[in-house]
């Protein structure tokens, strides 16, 4: 095979693999600030050149999909220096990297071919020291140096080929399904092996960099606890892991502890917590102002001057495209804004064909807190949908509730949510401010509650405080200890 054909095939395979890395390696808005990098000398080869070109092409798409770059010179400097330190300790110390901090509250980090590393400010806020962040970044660097994207793409290509052969040659549907399921399991396991391999290589890198090798298992525990805090569900269900591309958190934690023990017992290597927290001080926490805020079960958009709340039992999530909510019984809600000319009647928009299964007899016009609205019901494929379209001046907003089990409780929750939608006064809108991470050094020893009661952004103040500071229940704050608080931006 010629070098040019090898490069061509590599380019095709890696482009397929790019999409596989966009979901990141999590356990789980715009400005024009530059990303950080490169942070090491460049050494070129035909394959590396292809990787960097693909990364360069995909980089703007990542920035857009994650709401832009997060500009914070102090934080950027700390992360860049840490990456440089990790590169020097990595198996390929001459490989160039470009690290970008994304303006997203999600807990995520991932890599693209060519040494493009990404970490969200949400993950930075959750980590407690340089060793923990180093474990995450070294894990992503291991994906790059191990060229996992190419291997994953080839595995998927082989799986698709097997599926086509099964479809063409195996007549027995049950037998075909069994063979296909076996191949899916193999593909998922292959990806899990990659994740565990990246964990192991990352731990070796941070140990060579002089950092605590047990930081990887420590942060995996924190991410698992934080995911449970947000969703109310633990990530330890073996059935859920069966076809998952990532190992369950407990499995990864045990593997990470085993990998770290090869270098000695606990308390080996540096954590460098104080300097990490100093760099983190003042970092934006949670939603960015131009995307609106989630506060417990309420959504507030100060710029648009709108708000609504959901009943007890729903969990809200703010994304760049819509506000989503889900209840434990599987009921879901979506809220977004749509571009509809003020000259078009809301009923005409509702019946314009974007809703499947719309029951025209259910349509009714009314007002919600003084604003024009139209409500309707739709049914399709076993789902019942309750829709509300609300117009405020020239802006149009949509609510869509969906359930497979419509009942009186569902209807009550829908009505309560619709009726909570209202405009804010200018003064009310201005009273909502972004949240930031504030670092304080305890002047005296005190209880967790002393600090937890000052937390903003959640009604579960003590639990959030313990999670962000990696503190067990019943712990006390020592004199001189630095802690994270979530407070309103001044």
C-alpha positions in Angstrom: 0.0 0.0 0.0 1.4 3.4 -0.9 1.8 6.2 1.7 -0.7 8.4 -0.1 -3.4 5.6 -0.1 -2.7 5.0 3.6 -3.2 8.7 4.4 -6.4 8.7 2.3 -7.8 5.7 4.1 -6.7 7.2 7.5 -8.4 10.5 6.7 -11.7 8.7 5.8 -11.6 6.5 8.9 -10.8 9.3 11.3 -13.6 11.6 9.9 -16.0 8.8 10.9 -14.4 8.6 14.3 -14.6 12.3 15.0 -18.3 12.1 15.8 -17.6 9.3 18.2 -15.5 11.5 20.4 -17.9 14.5 20.5 -19.8 12.9 23.4 -16.6 13.0 25.4 -15.3 10.8 28.2 -17.5 12.0 31.0 -18.6 9.7 33.8 -22.1 13.0 31.8 -22.5 30.2 26.4 -20.4 32.8 23.6 -17.4 35.1 23.2 -14.4 35.3 20.9 -11.6 34.4 23.4 -8.8 32.4 21.9 -8.3 28.8 22.9 -5.0 27.8 24.5 -2.1 26.3 22.6 -0.2 24.8 21.1 1.7 23.9 24.2 4.6 21.7 22.9 6.9 21.7 19.8 5.5 20.4 16.6 6.9 17.2 15.0 5.3 16.5 11.6 4.6 13.2 9.8 2.0 12.4 7.0 -0.4 10.8 9.5 0.0 13.6 12.1 -0.6 16.2 9.4 -3.9 14.5 8.5 -4.9 14.3 12.1 -4.2 18.0 12.7 -6.1 19.0 9.6 -9.2 17.1 10.7 -9.0 18.6 14.1 -8.6 22.1 12.6 -11.8 21.5 10.5 -13.8 20.1 13.4 -12.7 22.6 16.0 -15.1 25.5 15.1 -18.0 23.0 15.2 -17.1 22.0 18.7 -16.9 25.6 19.8 -20.3 26.3 18.4 -22.0 23.2 19.8 -20.7 23.9 23.3 -21.8 27.5 23.3 -18.5 29.2 22.6 -15.2 29.7 24.4 -14.8 30.6 28.1 -12.4 33.6 28.6 -10.6 33.6 31.9 -6.9 34.5 31.6 -6.0 33.2 35.1 -7.7 29.9 34.5 -6.4 29.6 30.9 -2.8 30.1 32.1 -3.1 27.4 34.8 -4.6 24.9 32.4 -2.0 25.6 29.7 0.9 25.2 32.2 -0.6 21.9 33.5 -1.0 20.5 29.9 2.7 21.4 29.1 3.8 19.6 32.3 1.7 16.5 31.3 3.0 16.6 27.7 6.6 16.5 29.0 5.7 13.4 31.1 3.7 11.7 28.3 4.9 8.9 26.0 5.1 11.5 23.1 6.7 14.6 24.7 7.1 16.3 21.3 3.5 16.0 20.2 1.7 19.4 20.0 -1.6 20.0 21.8 -4.2 22.7 21.7 -6.4 22.9 24.8 -9.7 24.8 24.8 -11.9 25.7 27.7 -15.6 25.5 26.6 -18.2 27.9 28.1 -20.5 25.0 29.2 -21.7 24.0 32.7 -21.7 20.3 31.7 -19.1 18.0 33.2 -17.1 17.0 30.2 -13.7 16.6 28.5 -12.8 15.1 25.2 -10.2 15.0 22.4 -10.1 15.2 18.7 -7.4 13.8 16.4 -4.4 16.1 16.0 -4.0 16.9 19.7 -7.2 19.1 20.2 -8.2 18.8 23.9 -11.4 20.3 25.3 -12.5 20.8 28.9 -15.7 22.5 30.1 -15.7 25.1 32.8 -18.2 22.9 34.5 -15.6 20.2 34.9 -13.0 22.7 36.1 -15.5 23.9 38.8 -16.0 20.3 40.0 -12.4 19.3 40.2 -10.6 20.1 43.4 -6.9 20.2 42.6 -4.4 20.0 39.7 -3.9 16.3 40.1 -7.6 15.7 39.4 -7.7 17.9 36.4 -4.4 16.4 35.3 -5.9 12.9 35.4 -8.7 14.1 33.1 -6.4 15.8 30.6 -3.9 12.9 30.6 -6.8 10.5 29.9 -7.7 12.6 26.9 -4.1 12.8 25.7 -3.9 9.0 25.9 -6.8 8.8 23.5 -4.8 10.9 21.1 -1.5 9.1 21.4 -3.2 5.7 21.3 -5.1 6.8 18.1 -8.3 5.4 19.6 -10.4 7.3 17.1 -8.9 5.3 14.2 -9.3 2.0 16.0 -12.9 2.8 17.0 -13.8 3.9 13.4 -12.3 0.6 12.1 -14.3 -1.4 14.6 -17.5 0.3 13.7 -16.8 -0.2 10.0 -16.2 -3.9 10.6 -19.4 -4.1 12.6 -21.4 -2.5 9.8 -19.9 -4.9 7.3 -21.0 -7.9 9.5 -24.5 -6.4 9.7 -24.7 -6.2 5.9 -23.5 -9.8 5.5 -26.1 -11.0 8.1 -28.9 -9.1 6.3 -27.9 -10.6 2.9 -27.0 -14.2 3.9 -28.9 -15.1 7.1 -32.5 -15.9 6.5 -33.6 -16.7 10.0 -34.6 -13.5 11.7 -34.0 -14.7 15.2 -30.6 -16.1 14.3 -29.7 -12.8 12.6 -30.7 -10.8 15.6 -28.6 -13.0 17.9 -25.5 -12.6 15.7 -26.1 -8.8 15.4 -26.5 -8.5 19.2 -23.2 -10.3 19.7 -21.4 -7.9 17.4 -22.9 -4.9 19.2 -21.7 -6.2 22.5 -18.2 -6.8 21.0 -18.2 -3.2 19.7 -19.3 -1.7 23.0 -16.7 -3.8 24.9 -14.0 -2.6 22.6 -14.8 1.0 23.4 -14.9 0.2 27.1 -11.4 -1.3 26.8 -10.3 2.0 25.2 -11.6 4.0 28.1 -9.9 1.8 30.7 -6.7 1.9 28.7 -6.8 5.7 28.6 -7.4 5.8 32.3 -4.3 3.6 32.9 -2.1 5.6 30.6 -3.3 8.8 32.0 -2.5 7.7 35.6 1.0 6.7 34.5 1.4 10.2 32.9 0.3 12.2 36.0 2.5 10.0 38.2 5.5 10.8 36.0 4.5 14.5 36.2 4.8 14.3 40.0 1.0 14.4 40.6 -1.1 12.1 42.8 -1.9 9.0 40.8 -5.0 8.3 43.0 -6.5 11.6 41.8 -8.1 9.7 38.9 -10.2 7.4 41.1 -11.0 10.3 43.4 -12.4 12.4 40.7 -14.3 9.5 39.1 -16.1 9.2 42.5 -16.8 12.9 42.5 -18.2 12.8 39.0 -20.4 9.8 39.9 -21.7 11.5 43.0 -22.4 14.7 41.1 -24.3 12.8 38.3 -26.4 11.2 40.9 -27.0 14.6 42.5 -28.3 16.0 39.2 -30.3 13.0 38.0 -31.2 11.1 41.2 -29.8 7.9 39.7 -26.6 6.1 40.4 -24.4 5.1 37.5 -23.8 1.5 38.7 -26.5 -0.5 36.9 -24.8 -3.5 35.2 -27.6 -3.8 32.7 -27.2 -0.2 31.7 -23.5 -0.9 31.2 -24.1 -3.9 29.0 -24.1 -2.0 25.7 -22.6 1.2 27.0 -19.5 2.6 25.3 -18.1 3.6 28.8 -17.6 1.3 31.8 -19.8 2.0 34.8 -18.3 4.4 37.3 -17.6 1.7 40.0 -15.8 -0.4 37.5 -13.6 2.5 36.4 -12.9 3.5 39.9 -11.7 0.1 40.9 -9.5 -0.2 37.8 -8.1 3.3 38.5 -7.2 2.5 42.1 -5.5 -0.7 41.0 -3.4 1.2 38.4 -2.4 3.8 41.0 -1.4 1.3 43.6 1.5 0.1 41.4 3.2 3.4 42.4 2.7 3.1 46.1 0.0 3.9 48.7 -2.2 7.0 49.2 -0.6 10.4 49.7 2.1 9.9 47.1 2.5 12.7 44.5 1.3 16.3 44.7 -2.3 17.5 44.7 -1.5 21.2 44.4 -4.9 22.2 45.6 -4.3 25.8 46.8 -2.9 27.0 43.5 -5.7 25.2 41.6 -8.4 26.9 43.7 -6.7 30.3 43.4 -7.0 30.0 39.6 -10.6 28.8 39.9 -11.7 31.7 42.0 -14.4 33.8 40.2 -15.1 31.2 37.5 -18.7 31.3 36.1 -20.8 28.4 37.5 -23.9 27.0 35.9 -25.7 28.6 33.0 -24.3 31.6 31.1 -26.4 34.8 31.3 -27.4 34.8 27.6 -28.8 31.3 27.9 -30.9 31.9 30.9 -30.6 30.3 34.3 -32.0 27.1 35.9 -32.7 27.5 39.6 -33.9 24.3 41.1 -37.2 23.7 39.2 -37.5 27.2 37.7 -36.1 28.7 34.5 -35.4 32.4 34.3 -34.1 34.3 31.3 -33.2 37.8 32.4 -32.5 39.1 28.9 -35.8 37.9 27.5 -37.5 38.7 30.8 -39.4 35.4 31.0 -39.7 32.7 33.6 -41.6 29.5 34.4 -41.5 26.7 37.0 -42.2 22.9 37.0 -43.9 21.0 39.8 -42.0 18.8 42.3 -40.4 15.7 40.8 -39.1 17.3 37.6 -35.4 17.9 36.8 -34.6 20.8 34.5 -31.7 21.0 32.1 -30.8 24.1 30.1 -29.2 23.3 26.7 -28.1 25.6 23.9 -31.2 24.7 21.8 -33.9 24.1 24.4 -34.8 23.8 28.0 -35.6 20.2 28.9 -37.2 18.5 31.9 -37.9 14.9 32.9 -39.8 13.3 35.7 -39.1 10.0 37.3 -42.1 8.4 35.6 -40.6 9.3 32.2 -42.7 12.3 31.5 -40.7 14.8 29.5 -41.0 18.5 28.7 -39.3 20.7 26.1 -39.4 24.5 26.0 -37.9 26.7 23.2 -38.4 29.8 21.2 -39.4 29.8 17.5 -39.3 32.3 14.7 -42.9 33.1 13.8 -44.0 36.3 12.1 -46.3 38.4 14.4 -48.7 38.5 11.5 -49.3 34.8 11.7 -52.0 33.7 14.1 -50.8 31.2 16.7 -53.5 28.7 15.7 -52.3 28.9 12.1 -48.8 28.2 13.2 -50.0 25.3 15.4 -51.8 23.7 12.5 -49.0 24.3 10.0 -47.8 20.6 10.0 -45.0 20.5 12.5 -47.0 18.4 15.0 -47.7 14.7 14.2 -51.1 13.5 15.4 -52.5 16.9 16.3 -56.1 16.6 17.5 -57.8 19.6 15.9 -60.8 19.5 18.2 -58.5 20.0 21.2 -57.2 23.4 20.0 -58.3 26.3 22.2 -57.2 30.0 22.4 -56.7 31.6 25.7 -54.4 33.9 27.6 -51.6 32.9 30.1 -50.9 35.7 32.6 -52.0 38.3 30.1 -50.2 36.8 27.1 -51.9 35.3 24.0 -51.6 31.5 23.9 -53.1 28.5 22.1 -53.2 25.0 23.7 -53.7 21.6 22.0 -53.3 17.9 22.4 -51.6 15.4 20.0 -51.3 11.6 20.0 -48.8 9.5 18.1 -47.1 6.1 18.5 -48.3 5.6 22.0 -47.4 9.1 23.2 -49.7 11.8 24.4 -48.5 15.4 23.9 -49.8 18.6 25.5 -48.7 21.7 23.6 -48.8 25.4 24.5 -47.7 28.2 22.1 -47.3 31.6 23.8 -46.7 35.0 22.2 -45.0 37.8 24.1 -44.8 40.9 21.9 -43.0 39.7 18.8 -41.5 36.6 20.4 -43.1 33.1 20.2 -42.4 30.3 22.7 -43.4 26.6 22.7 -44.0 24.1 25.5 -44.4 20.4 24.6 -45.1 17.8 27.3 -44.9 14.1 26.4 -46.0 11.0 28.3 -47.0 7.4 27.6 -49.3 7.3 30.7 -51.6 10.4 30.6 -53.5 10.7 33.9 -54.9 13.4 36.2 -51.5 14.0 37.7 -49.9 14.6 34.3 -52.7 17.1 33.4 -52.3 18.9 36.7 -48.5 19.2 36.1 -49.0 20.5 32.6 -51.5 23.1 33.7 -49.4 24.2 36.6 -46.3 24.7 34.3 -48.2 26.5 31.6 -49.8 28.9 34.1 -46.4 29.7 35.7 -45.1 31.2 32.5 -44.9 35.0 32.8 -43.0 38.1 32.0 -40.6 39.6 34.5 -40.4 43.3 35.3 -37.2 45.0 34.5 -36.3 45.1 38.2 -37.1 41.4 38.6 -35.0 40.4 35.6 -32.0 42.5 36.9 -32.2 40.8 40.3 -31.1 37.5 38.8 -27.4 37.3 38.4 -25.0 34.6 37.2 -23.4 32.3 39.8 -19.6 32.1 40.3 -17.2 29.9 42.2 -15.8 31.9 45.2 -12.8 30.6 47.1 -12.6 31.4 50.8 -10.0 30.4 53.4 -11.6 29.5 56.7 -10.4 31.9 59.5 -11.4 29.4 62.1 -12.5 25.8 62.3 -16.2 25.4 61.7 -19.0 23.1 60.6 -20.0 22.5 57.0 -23.4 24.2 57.6 -21.5 27.5 58.4 -20.6 27.7 54.7 -23.3 25.6 53.1 -26.1 28.0 54.2 -24.5 30.6 51.9 -24.6 28.5 48.8 -26.7 29.6 45.9 -28.1 27.7 42.9 -29.7 24.7 44.7 -32.0 24.0 47.6 -29.7 21.1 48.6 -27.1 23.5 49.8 -25.1 21.2 52.1 -25.0 18.3 49.7 -23.8 20.6 46.8 -21.2 22.1 49.1 -19.9 18.7 50.1 -19.8 17.5 46.5 -17.9 20.5 45.2 -15.4 20.3 48.1 -15.2 16.5 48.1 -16.2 16.4 51.8 -17.9 13.4 53.6 -21.0 14.0 55.6 -20.1 15.1 59.1 -16.8 16.6 58.1 -15.6 19.9 59.6 -13.8 22.7 57.9 -10.3 23.2 59.3 -8.7 26.5 60.1 -6.9 27.8 57.0 -8.7 25.4 54.7 -9.8 26.7 51.3 -13.3 25.9 50.2 -15.5 26.5 47.2 -18.7 28.5 47.5 -21.3 29.1 44.9 -22.5 32.7 45.1 -24.1 35.5 43.0 -21.7 37.3 40.8 -21.1 40.8 42.3 
